[in-house]
Amino acid sequence: MSVTLSLKVVPGASRNHIAGWLDTRLKLRVTAAPEKGKANKAVIRLLAAALGLPDSSISLVSGSNSVIKTVRIAGLTEAEVMARLDGANR
């Protein structure tokens, strides 16, 4: 069981947070710079914390060098992911 999620990432932000939905993409802001994978790691940590999962449950599928990324989330259904993200975004 896994869910694929499309993201728009803003690196170098003032704080790490989930900014909400832009159509079908979840917008995330991370403080990490977009260098040497730092922002990608920050995205995984932020999503894992918001979803209550270990970092290892989230993998980057595409977009390692782009602000548009796709991640795979293992261990939750789509409904569980959406419910947890809704709760984290309040």
Secondary structure, 3 states (H helix, E strand, C coil): CEEEEEEEEECCCCCCEEEEEECCEEEEECCCCCCCCHHHHHHHHHHHHHHCCCHHHEEEEECCCCCEEEEEEECCCHHHHHHHHHHHCC
